[in-house]
Each structure stands twice: as structure tokens, then as C-alpha cells.
Amino acid sequence: MSAMPQPTHAVGPYDLPPLRFGYGDLAPVIDEATLRHHHLVVHKAYVDAVNATLTRRPEFLGKTIETLLRGLKDLPDDIRADVREQGGGHADHQFFWKILSPPAERRPAGPLAAAIDATFGSFEAFKARFEAAALAHEGQGWAFLSILPKSGFTLKILTLPDNGSVLSQPEPSPGLIICDLWDHASAPFGGRAAWLRAYWSLVDWDYIGERFTGVHEGRSHL
Ligand SMILES: [Fe+2]
């Protein structure tokens, strides 16, 4: 297992961030060819597209994608929609890869587990609520467990359409977990319900516990 993923502070033009695991390491849940395509083709297309968008407004190339998404409403009209969609696709995938790791039986521990239990009743109840929200989401999008530092570190499940970002919400969230609800993610499983059941075995709760602690300590974990 490679090192803990670090916060990303790269400014544009953005690079496709490397994965912290090998392309075959998520098998048999996600096979190597599927992961290669998702990272090297789908994610890379968003990186290329947002970089192309920012060439129209090069003054924004010096910002991280997280900064642009946090300030989305203040961006010029001629790039806002493209940054939301293409930049959001880049940032959401970047976040998604960070929370995945080779298949294993894992569950939250420590303060994160306590917060999940306090908010949702139990880890099992949380997973059921998350899956229900993801299944109820219509169309392409992403599901999140977000954390709201300015609202008492409240945990909140939400889904966003297309390439929406938790960073662009009225109260931006660092996000704790994210799940890709696009058809390109669920199709290899035969549908979203089967993908969601398989997803849990890839979620790296050790890393998410670190994110949780980092948010509480005021460190950036974006
Ligand atoms: Fe995706």
C-alpha cells in the first residue's frame, strides 16, 4: 500500500493526478481495464477540458481547482458552467481516487465511528441511508458524506447532479467520502445497486478517519 494521499494544492494547468494504488489493485471489484479507462480516459478528459476552458481566462490558471469550485459563483459568466462541469469532474474524480484502496473488510474507527453512530445510529444504518440516497438520485451525479465545520461538524449525506462539488455548496464541505454515480462507474456492475454494494469494500476508512481528524483540527484535506 502506498502512502496516505496528500492534500492537493496543484494550480492549473492541471495534471492527471496519479493513483496511489496500481491499476490491478482494486480487482476483483474493479478490474484493471475498467480502472485504466476510468482514470486515463474519463478523468483525463475532464482535466484536459477544464485546462482548455481556463485558456480563455488565463488569470484563473494560477488557482487550485478547489479554489475555483469554492468561488464558482464569482467566476466570469463565460467560464462558470464549464468550470462547474469539467473542473467538477476533475475534482470529484480526484477525491474519489483518494478514498479508495484495495478490497478489504473495513469499517470506521475512533472519533469518526463515534460521529457516524451519533448521527445515523450505526455504521450499518449509515450505509443504508447512503445507498438509499444514491439510488434515489436521478441521472448522473455523485453521492457524498460531507462534513460541515461551521455547523458543528455536522455529517450530512447528499447527492449532486452531474459533476457538482461539495466545495460549491452554500456551506462548502471538505467531504469525507464520495461515490461515483455516473453510468460509466455502475455499468460494469450491471447497475447502481450492485455497484453501491461493491463500493463499500473499496472505501479506505483509515484515510477517511484522517480526513475527519484533519477537518476537526482545521487542516485542509481537500
Ligand atoms: Fe467517473
py3Dmol code that shows the C-alpha trace and the ligand (Angstrom):
import py3Dmol

protein = """\
ATOM      1  CA  MET A   1       0.000   0.000   0.000  1.00  0.00           C
ATOM      2  CA  SER A   2       1.382   3.368  -0.925  1.00  0.00           C
ATOM      3  CA  ALA A   3       1.475   6.371   1.350  1.00  0.00           C
ATOM      4  CA  MET A   4      -1.505   8.318   2.569  1.00  0.00           C
ATOM      5  CA  PRO A   5      -2.719  10.652  -0.173  1.00  0.00           C
ATOM      6  CA  GLN A   6      -1.742  14.219   0.457  1.00  0.00           C
ATOM      7  CA  PRO A   7      -3.894  17.318   0.094  1.00  0.00           C
ATOM      8  CA  THR A   8      -3.790  18.593  -3.454  1.00  0.00           C
ATOM      9  CA  HIS A   9      -2.670  22.150  -3.974  1.00  0.00           C
ATOM     10  CA  ALA A  10      -1.753  21.981  -7.645  1.00  0.00           C
ATOM     11  CA  VAL A  11      -2.573  25.051  -9.681  1.00  0.00           C
ATOM     12  CA  GLY A  12      -3.542  24.979 -13.325  1.00  0.00           C
ATOM     13  CA  PRO A  13      -2.989  23.859 -15.919  1.00  0.00           C
ATOM     14  CA  TYR A  14      -3.828  20.708 -14.026  1.00  0.00           C
ATOM     15  CA  ASP A  15      -2.204  17.314 -14.396  1.00  0.00           C
ATOM     16  CA  LEU A  16      -3.980  13.999 -14.140  1.00  0.00           C
ATOM     17  CA  PRO A  17      -3.078  13.051 -10.558  1.00  0.00           C
ATOM     18  CA  PRO A  18      -1.541   9.587 -10.202  1.00  0.00           C
ATOM     19  CA  LEU A  19      -3.423   6.898  -8.321  1.00  0.00           C
ATOM     20  CA  ARG A  20      -1.981   5.723  -5.019  1.00  0.00           C
ATOM     21  CA  PHE A  21      -2.589   2.091  -5.998  1.00  0.00           C
ATOM     22  CA  GLY A  22      -1.836   0.035  -9.066  1.00  0.00           C
ATOM     23  CA  TYR A  23      -4.389  -0.377 -11.832  1.00  0.00           C
ATOM     24  CA  GLY A  24      -4.835  -4.027 -10.893  1.00  0.00           C
ATOM     25  CA  ASP A  25      -5.065  -3.431  -7.152  1.00  0.00           C
ATOM     26  CA  LEU A  26      -8.829  -2.873  -6.937  1.00  0.00           C
ATOM     27  CA  ALA A  27      -9.564  -6.223  -8.598  1.00  0.00           C
ATOM     28  CA  PRO A  28     -11.721  -8.192  -8.468  1.00  0.00           C
ATOM     29  CA  VAL A  29     -14.136  -5.389  -7.537  1.00  0.00           C
ATOM     30  CA  ILE A  30     -12.896  -3.081 -10.328  1.00  0.00           C
ATOM     31  CA  ASP A  31     -10.821  -4.878 -12.928  1.00  0.00           C
ATOM     32  CA  GLU A  32      -7.648  -3.371 -14.359  1.00  0.00           C
ATOM     33  CA  ALA A  33      -9.039  -2.436 -17.767  1.00  0.00           C
ATOM     34  CA  THR A  34     -12.044  -0.704 -16.227  1.00  0.00           C
ATOM     35  CA  LEU A  35      -9.895   1.259 -13.798  1.00  0.00           C
ATOM     36  CA  ARG A  36      -7.429   2.255 -16.516  1.00  0.00           C
ATOM     37  CA  HIS A  37     -10.261   3.570 -18.672  1.00  0.00           C
ATOM     38  CA  HIS A  38     -11.921   5.429 -15.809  1.00  0.00           C
ATOM     39  CA  HIS A  39      -8.680   7.144 -14.795  1.00  0.00           C
ATOM     40  CA  LEU A  40      -6.770   7.545 -18.046  1.00  0.00           C
ATOM     41  CA  VAL A  41      -9.706   8.319 -20.323  1.00  0.00           C
ATOM     42  CA  VAL A  42     -12.706   9.570 -18.318  1.00  0.00           C
ATOM     43  CA  HIS A  43     -10.847  11.539 -15.644  1.00  0.00           C
ATOM     44  CA  LYS A  44      -8.185  12.762 -18.064  1.00  0.00           C
ATOM     45  CA  ALA A  45     -10.845  14.128 -20.391  1.00  0.00           C
ATOM     46  CA  TYR A  46     -12.098  16.359 -17.567  1.00  0.00           C
ATOM     47  CA  VAL A  47      -8.571  17.548 -16.806  1.00  0.00           C
ATOM     48  CA  ASP A  48      -7.982  18.404 -20.457  1.00  0.00           C
ATOM     49  CA  ALA A  49     -11.366  20.082 -20.787  1.00  0.00           C
ATOM     50  CA  VAL A  50     -11.020  22.338 -17.745  1.00  0.00           C
ATOM     51  CA  ASN A  51      -7.491  23.276 -18.837  1.00  0.00           C
ATOM     52  CA  ALA A  52      -8.881  24.214 -22.254  1.00  0.00           C
ATOM     53  CA  THR A  53     -11.604  26.284 -20.585  1.00  0.00           C
ATOM     54  CA  LEU A  54      -9.057  28.176 -18.488  1.00  0.00           C
ATOM     55  CA  THR A  55      -7.018  29.144 -21.529  1.00  0.00           C
ATOM     56  CA  ARG A  56      -9.915  31.554 -22.216  1.00  0.00           C
ATOM     57  CA  ARG A  57      -9.303  33.179 -18.821  1.00  0.00           C
ATOM     58  CA  PRO A  58      -5.626  32.512 -18.062  1.00  0.00           C
ATOM     59  CA  GLU A  59      -5.768  34.695 -14.955  1.00  0.00           C
ATOM     60  CA  PHE A  60      -7.517  31.756 -13.255  1.00  0.00           C
ATOM     61  CA  LEU A  61      -4.869  29.194 -14.213  1.00  0.00           C
ATOM     62  CA  GLY A  62      -2.901  30.057 -11.087  1.00  0.00           C
ATOM     63  CA  LYS A  63      -5.655  28.756  -8.786  1.00  0.00           C
ATOM     64  CA  THR A  64      -6.254  25.271  -7.480  1.00  0.00           C
ATOM     65  CA  ILE A  65      -9.370  23.555  -8.750  1.00  0.00           C
ATOM     66  CA  GLU A  66     -10.655  23.549  -5.171  1.00  0.00           C
ATOM     67  CA  THR A  67     -10.313  27.343  -5.005  1.00  0.00           C
ATOM     68  CA  LEU A  68     -12.193  27.761  -8.297  1.00  0.00           C
ATOM     69  CA  LEU A  69     -15.021  25.467  -7.159  1.00  0.00           C
ATOM     70  CA  ARG A  70     -15.323  27.217  -3.796  1.00  0.00           C
ATOM     71  CA  GLY A  71     -15.644  30.527  -5.630  1.00  0.00           C
ATOM     72  CA  LEU A  72     -17.736  29.213  -8.501  1.00  0.00           C
ATOM     73  CA  LYS A  73     -20.492  31.808  -8.216  1.00  0.00           C
ATOM     74  CA  ASP A  74     -17.945  34.611  -8.572  1.00  0.00           C
ATOM     75  CA  LEU A  75     -16.332  33.284 -11.759  1.00  0.00           C
ATOM     76  CA  PRO A  76     -16.960  35.096 -15.059  1.00  0.00           C
ATOM     77  CA  ASP A  77     -20.074  34.006 -16.917  1.00  0.00           C
ATOM     78  CA  ASP A  78     -18.108  32.710 -19.885  1.00  0.00           C
ATOM     79  CA  ILE A  79     -16.277  30.027 -17.894  1.00  0.00           C
ATOM     80  CA  ARG A  80     -18.514  29.309 -14.864  1.00  0.00           C
ATOM     81  CA  ALA A  81     -20.584  26.484 -16.356  1.00  0.00           C
ATOM     82  CA  ASP A  82     -17.553  24.762 -17.865  1.00  0.00           C
ATOM     83  CA  VAL A  83     -15.547  25.027 -14.649  1.00  0.00           C
ATOM     84  CA  ARG A  84     -18.508  23.570 -12.748  1.00  0.00           C
ATOM     85  CA  GLU A  85     -18.842  20.625 -15.098  1.00  0.00           C
ATOM     86  CA  GLN A  86     -15.306  19.932 -16.303  1.00  0.00           C
ATOM     87  CA  GLY A  87     -13.494  21.191 -13.227  1.00  0.00           C
ATOM     88  CA  GLY A  88     -16.029  19.441 -11.028  1.00  0.00           C
ATOM     89  CA  GLY A  89     -15.433  16.220 -12.953  1.00  0.00           C
ATOM     90  CA  HIS A  90     -11.721  16.594 -12.317  1.00  0.00           C
ATOM     91  CA  ALA A  91     -12.095  17.421  -8.608  1.00  0.00           C
ATOM     92  CA  ASP A  92     -14.723  14.756  -7.913  1.00  0.00           C
ATOM     93  CA  HIS A  93     -12.633  12.025  -9.533  1.00  0.00           C
ATOM     94  CA  GLN A  94      -9.519  13.244  -7.731  1.00  0.00           C
ATOM     95  CA  PHE A  95     -11.386  12.987  -4.421  1.00  0.00           C
ATOM     96  CA  PHE A  96     -12.887   9.611  -5.399  1.00  0.00           C
ATOM     97  CA  TRP A  97      -9.498   8.020  -6.077  1.00  0.00           C
ATOM     98  CA  LYS A  98      -8.176   9.269  -2.740  1.00  0.00           C
ATOM     99  CA  ILE A  99     -10.752   7.395  -0.678  1.00  0.00           C
ATOM    100  CA  LEU A 100     -10.392   4.053  -2.460  1.00  0.00           C
ATOM    101  CA  SER A 101      -7.982   1.256  -1.653  1.00  0.00           C
ATOM    102  CA  PRO A 102      -7.668  -2.468  -2.401  1.00  0.00           C
ATOM    103  CA  PRO A 103     -10.697  -4.540  -1.398  1.00  0.00           C
ATOM    104  CA  ALA A 104     -10.897  -5.452   2.281  1.00  0.00           C
ATOM    105  CA  GLU A 105     -13.328  -5.699   5.181  1.00  0.00           C
ATOM    106  CA  ARG A 106     -13.065  -2.335   6.892  1.00  0.00           C
ATOM    107  CA  ARG A 107     -15.201  -0.060   8.994  1.00  0.00           C
ATOM    108  CA  PRO A 108     -14.742   3.344  10.602  1.00  0.00           C
ATOM    109  CA  ALA A 109     -12.928   3.523  13.917  1.00  0.00           C
ATOM    110  CA  GLY A 110     -12.296   6.047  16.670  1.00  0.00           C
ATOM    111  CA  PRO A 111     -13.872   9.522  16.573  1.00  0.00           C
ATOM    112  CA  LEU A 112     -15.207   9.051  13.031  1.00  0.00           C
ATOM    113  CA  ALA A 113     -17.049   5.875  14.036  1.00  0.00           C
ATOM    114  CA  ALA A 114     -18.457   7.674  17.065  1.00  0.00           C
ATOM    115  CA  ALA A 115     -19.669  10.571  14.909  1.00  0.00           C
ATOM    116  CA  ILE A 116     -21.320   8.208  12.412  1.00  0.00           C
ATOM    117  CA  ASP A 117     -23.022   6.303  15.220  1.00  0.00           C
ATOM    118  CA  ALA A 118     -24.197   9.545  16.849  1.00  0.00           C
ATOM    119  CA  THR A 119     -25.572  10.917  13.568  1.00  0.00           C
ATOM    120  CA  PHE A 120     -27.036   7.844  11.883  1.00  0.00           C
ATOM    121  CA  GLY A 121     -27.449   5.319  14.705  1.00  0.00           C
ATOM    122  CA  SER A 122     -24.880   2.818  13.470  1.00  0.00           C
ATOM    123  CA  PHE A 123     -22.464   2.208  10.612  1.00  0.00           C
ATOM    124  CA  GLU A 124     -24.958  -0.189   9.048  1.00  0.00           C
ATOM    125  CA  ALA A 125     -27.717   2.425   9.275  1.00  0.00           C
ATOM    126  CA  PHE A 126     -25.399   4.996   7.696  1.00  0.00           C
ATOM    127  CA  LYS A 127     -24.612   2.698   4.764  1.00  0.00           C
ATOM    128  CA  ALA A 128     -28.315   2.017   4.232  1.00  0.00           C
ATOM    129  CA  ARG A 129     -29.081   5.759   4.232  1.00  0.00           C
ATOM    130  CA  PHE A 130     -26.200   6.486   1.844  1.00  0.00           C
ATOM    131  CA  GLU A 131     -27.275   3.747  -0.560  1.00  0.00           C
ATOM    132  CA  ALA A 132     -30.900   4.906  -0.433  1.00  0.00           C
ATOM    133  CA  ALA A 133     -29.885   8.475  -1.269  1.00  0.00           C
ATOM    134  CA  ALA A 134     -27.665   7.299  -4.116  1.00  0.00           C
ATOM    135  CA  LEU A 135     -30.388   5.053  -5.542  1.00  0.00           C
ATOM    136  CA  ALA A 136     -32.956   7.853  -5.326  1.00  0.00           C
ATOM    137  CA  HIS A 137     -30.691  10.195  -7.290  1.00  0.00           C
ATOM    138  CA  GLU A 138     -31.900  10.514 -10.869  1.00  0.00           C
ATOM    139  CA  GLY A 139     -29.366  10.669 -13.655  1.00  0.00           C
ATOM    140  CA  GLN A 140     -25.627  11.152 -13.492  1.00  0.00           C
ATOM    141  CA  GLY A 141     -24.039  12.517 -10.361  1.00  0.00           C
ATOM    142  CA  TRP A 142     -22.116  11.879  -7.172  1.00  0.00           C
ATOM    143  CA  ALA A 143     -23.041  10.881  -3.611  1.00  0.00           C
ATOM    144  CA  PHE A 144     -21.194  12.329  -0.636  1.00  0.00           C
ATOM    145  CA  LEU A 145     -20.832  12.148   3.082  1.00  0.00           C
ATOM    146  CA  SER A 146     -19.952  15.733   3.794  1.00  0.00           C
ATOM    147  CA  ILE A 147     -18.868  17.422   6.994  1.00  0.00           C
ATOM    148  CA  LEU A 148     -19.803  20.977   7.841  1.00  0.00           C
ATOM    149  CA  PRO A 149     -17.111  22.583  10.014  1.00  0.00           C
ATOM    150  CA  LYS A 150     -19.090  25.800  10.509  1.00  0.00           C
ATOM    151  CA  SER A 151     -22.211  23.906  11.583  1.00  0.00           C
ATOM    152  CA  GLY A 152     -20.791  21.956  14.479  1.00  0.00           C
ATOM    153  CA  PHE A 153     -19.006  19.465  12.213  1.00  0.00           C
ATOM    154  CA  THR A 154     -22.367  18.022  11.237  1.00  0.00           C
ATOM    155  CA  LEU A 155     -22.243  14.952   8.989  1.00  0.00           C
ATOM    156  CA  LYS A 156     -24.588  15.057   6.023  1.00  0.00           C
ATOM    157  CA  ILE A 157     -25.392  12.687   3.162  1.00  0.00           C
ATOM    158  CA  LEU A 158     -26.143  14.412  -0.115  1.00  0.00           C
ATOM    159  CA  THR A 159     -26.137  13.761  -3.830  1.00  0.00           C
ATOM    160  CA  LEU A 160     -25.322  16.313  -6.508  1.00  0.00           C
ATOM    161  CA  PRO A 161     -26.203  16.169 -10.196  1.00  0.00           C
ATOM    162  CA  ASP A 162     -23.665  15.821 -12.981  1.00  0.00           C
ATOM    163  CA  ASN A 163     -20.292  16.987 -11.655  1.00  0.00           C
ATOM    164  CA  GLY A 164     -21.461  19.053  -8.719  1.00  0.00           C
ATOM    165  CA  SER A 165     -18.940  19.631  -5.948  1.00  0.00           C
ATOM    166  CA  VAL A 166     -19.408  19.802  -2.182  1.00  0.00           C
ATOM    167  CA  LEU A 167     -16.989  22.724  -2.371  1.00  0.00           C
ATOM    168  CA  SER A 168     -19.521  24.807  -4.308  1.00  0.00           C
ATOM    169  CA  GLN A 169     -22.364  24.373  -1.821  1.00  0.00           C
ATOM    170  CA  PRO A 170     -23.627  27.289   0.317  1.00  0.00           C
ATOM    171  CA  GLU A 171     -21.515  25.902   3.154  1.00  0.00           C
ATOM    172  CA  PRO A 172     -18.509  24.346   1.386  1.00  0.00           C
ATOM    173  CA  SER A 173     -17.549  20.961   2.772  1.00  0.00           C
ATOM    174  CA  PRO A 174     -14.213  19.191   2.612  1.00  0.00           C
ATOM    175  CA  GLY A 175     -16.197  15.992   2.043  1.00  0.00           C
ATOM    176  CA  LEU A 176     -15.426  12.711   3.776  1.00  0.00           C
ATOM    177  CA  ILE A 177     -16.495  10.138   1.220  1.00  0.00           C
ATOM    178  CA  ILE A 178     -17.672  10.290  -2.366  1.00  0.00           C
ATOM    179  CA  CYS A 179     -19.204   7.733  -4.706  1.00  0.00           C
ATOM    180  CA  ASP A 180     -19.350   7.993  -8.487  1.00  0.00           C
ATOM    181  CA  LEU A 181     -22.974   7.591  -9.600  1.00  0.00           C
ATOM    182  CA  TRP A 182     -22.292   8.023 -13.306  1.00  0.00           C
ATOM    183  CA  ASP A 183     -23.277   5.194 -15.616  1.00  0.00           C
ATOM    184  CA  HIS A 184     -19.615   4.648 -16.529  1.00  0.00           C
ATOM    185  CA  ALA A 185     -18.999   3.650 -12.886  1.00  0.00           C
ATOM    186  CA  SER A 186     -22.044   1.449 -12.336  1.00  0.00           C
ATOM    187  CA  ALA A 187     -22.379  -0.202 -15.764  1.00  0.00           C
ATOM    188  CA  PRO A 188     -19.604  -2.777 -15.138  1.00  0.00           C
ATOM    189  CA  PHE A 189     -21.653  -3.976 -12.142  1.00  0.00           C
ATOM    190  CA  GLY A 190     -24.910  -4.185 -14.059  1.00  0.00           C
ATOM    191  CA  GLY A 191     -26.457  -1.258 -12.236  1.00  0.00           C
ATOM    192  CA  ARG A 192     -26.158   1.224  -9.419  1.00  0.00           C
ATOM    193  CA  ALA A 193     -27.436  -1.040  -6.610  1.00  0.00           C
ATOM    194  CA  ALA A 194     -24.780  -3.675  -7.238  1.00  0.00           C
ATOM    195  CA  TRP A 195     -22.096  -1.014  -7.627  1.00  0.00           C
ATOM    196  CA  LEU A 196     -23.037   0.524  -4.269  1.00  0.00           C
ATOM    197  CA  ARG A 197     -22.846  -2.852  -2.513  1.00  0.00           C
ATOM    198  CA  ALA A 198     -19.401  -3.475  -4.015  1.00  0.00           C
ATOM    199  CA  TYR A 199     -18.221   0.076  -3.312  1.00  0.00           C
ATOM    200  CA  TRP A 200     -18.017  -0.400   0.469  1.00  0.00           C
ATOM    201  CA  SER A 201     -15.224  -2.958   0.178  1.00  0.00           C
ATOM    202  CA  LEU A 202     -13.044  -0.313  -1.511  1.00  0.00           C
ATOM    203  CA  VAL A 203     -13.619   2.537   0.929  1.00  0.00           C
ATOM    204  CA  ASP A 204     -10.474   3.318   2.925  1.00  0.00           C
ATOM    205  CA  TRP A 205     -11.871   4.177   6.353  1.00  0.00           C
ATOM    206  CA  ASP A 206      -8.369   4.666   7.775  1.00  0.00           C
ATOM    207  CA  TYR A 207      -7.750   7.515   5.349  1.00  0.00           C
ATOM    208  CA  ILE A 208     -11.240   8.927   5.882  1.00  0.00           C
ATOM    209  CA  GLY A 209     -10.588   8.895   9.622  1.00  0.00           C
ATOM    210  CA  GLU A 210      -7.504  11.002   8.912  1.00  0.00           C
ATOM    211  CA  ARG A 211      -9.604  13.418   6.845  1.00  0.00           C
ATOM    212  CA  PHE A 212     -12.145  13.619   9.673  1.00  0.00           C
ATOM    213  CA  THR A 213      -9.433  14.401  12.220  1.00  0.00           C
ATOM    214  CA  GLY A 214      -7.834  16.914   9.846  1.00  0.00           C
ATOM    215  CA  VAL A 215     -11.082  18.806   9.387  1.00  0.00           C
ATOM    216  CA  HIS A 216     -11.599  18.971  13.155  1.00  0.00           C
ATOM    217  CA  GLU A 217      -8.057  20.280  13.601  1.00  0.00           C
ATOM    218  CA  GLY A 218      -8.506  22.917  10.916  1.00  0.00           C
ATOM    219  CA  ARG A 219      -6.135  21.324   8.437  1.00  0.00           C
ATOM    220  CA  SER A 220      -7.041  21.299   4.782  1.00  0.00           C
ATOM    221  CA  HIS A 221      -7.949  17.854   3.490  1.00  0.00           C
ATOM    222  CA  LEU A 222      -9.207  18.769   0.090  1.00  0.00           C
TER     223      LEU A 222
END
"""
ligand_1 = """\
1
LIG
Fe -16.304 8.563 -13.032
"""
view = py3Dmol.view(width=600, height=400)
view.addModel(protein, "pdb")
view.setStyle({"model": 0}, {"cartoon": {"style": "trace"}})
view.addModel(ligand_1, "xyz")
view.setStyle({"model": 1}, {"stick": {}})
view.zoomTo()
view.show()
